[in-house]
Structure formats: structure tokens, C-alpha cells
Amino acid sequence: MDIARELSVAMKTGQVIIGSKRTIKACIHGKAKMVIVSMNCPEDIRRSIEYYCKLSNIPIYEYPGTSWDLGSLCRKPFMVAALAIIDPGNSDILLLVQREEE
């Protein structure tokens, strides 16, 4: 599965929250269906996200690139350390975590 394509489809047809603070809020409120963090996400932010995801039973996918790479994948001119998928839209992005667990 191509994460670039699936994330692009999710951004166009679904609802994606960008940014670590907003991602943590979505996890606290249980709105996120999946969280994606970059490979070089700061450790304190990663720990907070992992903690709240574990509490809310939300799967986490570690993107195998830097936050600059994740930002450009989201078509943003800045770094994206974390993002939350609220509604995947027409994409199959939620299957990324299921395949990783198998």
C-alpha cells in the first residue's frame, strides 16, 4: 500500500488534523481513528501521543521519513511531526495499521 497516495486521498476526501497539539486533543477526546507520527518526532511529543492513543485505543503508524517529508506529503510548506485521521474518506489508510499488526 502506498502511504503517499492514501494520505493524499484522505486529505482530499476525508478529515485530517495536522499538528501535534491538535493531534493530542483529538486523541484525548477520542475523535482520531489513527495517528501518524514522523520518524524524527520529538520524544516528549511522541510519548504524549503514545500515552493518549493507548488510553483511547487509537492505532499509531510511524511514517518512515522525516517531518519535512511528512509535511511535503501533506502538501504543506512546513514540518509535520504528527497528524490524526478523523475521517479517512475514500482512502484505505486505516489498513496500514492492520497490516503492520499482522
Contacts in CASP RR format, 6 or more apart in sequence:
PFRMAT RR
TARGET T0000
AUTHOR 0000-0000-0000
METHOD contacts of the structure
MODEL  1
MDIARELSVAMKTGQVIIGSKRTIKACIHGKAKMVIVSMNCPEDIRRSIE
YYCKLSNIPIYEYPGTSWDLGSLCRKPFMVAALAIIDPGNSDILLLVQRE
EE
1 92 0 8 1.000
1 95 0 8 1.000
1 96 0 8 1.000
1 99 0 8 1.000
3 63 0 8 1.000
3 73 0 8 1.000
3 93 0 8 1.000
3 96 0 8 1.000
4 73 0 8 1.000
6 91 0 8 1.000
6 92 0 8 1.000
6 93 0 8 1.000
6 96 0 8 1.000
7 16 0 8 1.000
7 36 0 8 1.000
7 73 0 8 1.000
7 74 0 8 1.000
7 91 0 8 1.000
7 93 0 8 1.000
8 73 0 8 1.000
8 75 0 8 1.000
9 89 0 8 1.000
9 90 0 8 1.000
9 91 0 8 1.000
9 93 0 8 1.000
10 16 0 8 1.000
10 85 0 8 1.000
10 88 0 8 1.000
10 89 0 8 1.000
10 91 0 8 1.000
10 93 0 8 1.000
11 74 0 8 1.000
11 75 0 8 1.000
13 89 0 8 1.000
13 90 0 8 1.000
13 91 0 8 1.000
14 86 0 8 1.000
14 87 0 8 1.000
14 88 0 8 1.000
14 89 0 8 1.000
14 90 0 8 1.000
14 91 0 8 1.000
15 85 0 8 1.000
15 86 0 8 1.000
15 87 0 8 1.000
15 89 0 8 1.000
16 74 0 8 1.000
16 83 0 8 1.000
16 84 0 8 1.000
16 85 0 8 1.000
16 86 0 8 1.000
17 23 0 8 1.000
17 26 0 8 1.000
17 32 0 8 1.000
17 83 0 8 1.000
17 84 0 8 1.000
17 86 0 8 1.000
18 74 0 8 1.000
18 76 0 8 1.000
18 80 0 8 1.000
18 83 0 8 1.000
19 80 0 8 1.000
19 81 0 8 1.000
19 82 0 8 1.000
19 83 0 8 1.000
20 41 0 8 1.000
20 45 0 8 1.000
20 48 0 8 1.000
20 49 0 8 1.000
20 81 0 8 1.000
20 82 0 8 1.000
22 84 0 8 1.000
23 32 0 8 1.000
23 35 0 8 1.000
23 49 0 8 1.000
23 82 0 8 1.000
23 83 0 8 1.000
23 84 0 8 1.000
24 48 0 8 1.000
24 49 0 8 1.000
24 52 0 8 1.000
26 32 0 8 1.000
26 84 0 8 1.000
26 86 0 8 1.000
27 35 0 8 1.000
27 49 0 8 1.000
27 52 0 8 1.000
27 53 0 8 1.000
27 55 0 8 1.000
27 56 0 8 1.000
27 58 0 8 1.000
27 84 0 8 1.000
28 52 0 8 1.000
28 56 0 8 1.000
30 56 0 8 1.000
30 58 0 8 1.000
31 84 0 8 1.000
31 86 0 8 1.000
32 53 0 8 1.000
32 56 0 8 1.000
32 58 0 8 1.000
32 84 0 8 1.000
32 85 0 8 1.000
32 86 0 8 1.000
33 58 0 8 1.000
33 85 0 8 1.000
33 86 0 8 1.000
33 87 0 8 1.000
33 88 0 8 1.000
33 94 0 8 1.000
34 58 0 8 1.000
34 59 0 8 1.000
34 60 0 8 1.000
34 61 0 8 1.000
34 84 0 8 1.000
34 85 0 8 1.000
34 88 0 8 1.000
34 93 0 8 1.000
34 94 0 8 1.000
34 96 0 8 1.000
34 97 0 8 1.000
35 49 0 8 1.000
35 53 0 8 1.000
35 58 0 8 1.000
35 59 0 8 1.000
35 60 0 8 1.000
35 61 0 8 1.000
35 82 0 8 1.000
35 83 0 8 1.000
35 84 0 8 1.000
35 85 0 8 1.000
36 60 0 8 1.000
36 61 0 8 1.000
36 62 0 8 1.000
36 63 0 8 1.000
36 70 0 8 1.000
36 82 0 8 1.000
36 83 0 8 1.000
36 84 0 8 1.000
36 85 0 8 1.000
37 45 0 8 1.000
37 46 0 8 1.000
37 49 0 8 1.000
37 60 0 8 1.000
37 61 0 8 1.000
37 62 0 8 1.000
37 63 0 8 1.000
37 81 0 8 1.000
37 82 0 8 1.000
38 62 0 8 1.000
38 63 0 8 1.000
38 65 0 8 1.000
38 66 0 8 1.000
38 67 0 8 1.000
38 69 0 8 1.000
38 70 0 8 1.000
38 79 0 8 1.000
38 80 0 8 1.000
38 81 0 8 1.000
38 82 0 8 1.000
39 62 0 8 1.000
39 63 0 8 1.000
39 64 0 8 1.000
39 65 0 8 1.000
39 66 0 8 1.000
40 65 0 8 1.000
40 66 0 8 1.000
40 67 0 8 1.000
40 81 0 8 1.000
41 49 0 8 1.000
41 67 0 8 1.000
41 81 0 8 1.000
41 82 0 8 1.000
42 81 0 8 1.000
45 81 0 8 1.000
45 82 0 8 1.000
49 60 0 8 1.000
49 82 0 8 1.000
50 60 0 8 1.000
52 58 0 8 1.000
53 59 0 8 1.000
53 60 0 8 1.000
59 94 0 8 1.000
59 97 0 8 1.000
59 101 0 8 1.000
60 97 0 8 1.000
61 96 0 8 1.000
61 97 0 8 1.000
61 100 0 8 1.000
63 69 0 8 1.000
63 70 0 8 1.000
63 73 0 8 1.000
66 79 0 8 1.000
67 79 0 8 1.000
67 80 0 8 1.000
67 81 0 8 1.000
68 79 0 8 1.000
70 79 0 8 1.000
70 80 0 8 1.000
70 81 0 8 1.000
70 83 0 8 1.000
71 78 0 8 1.000
71 79 0 8 1.000
71 80 0 8 1.000
73 80 0 8 1.000
74 80 0 8 1.000
74 83 0 8 1.000
85 93 0 8 1.000
85 94 0 8 1.000
88 94 0 8 1.000
END
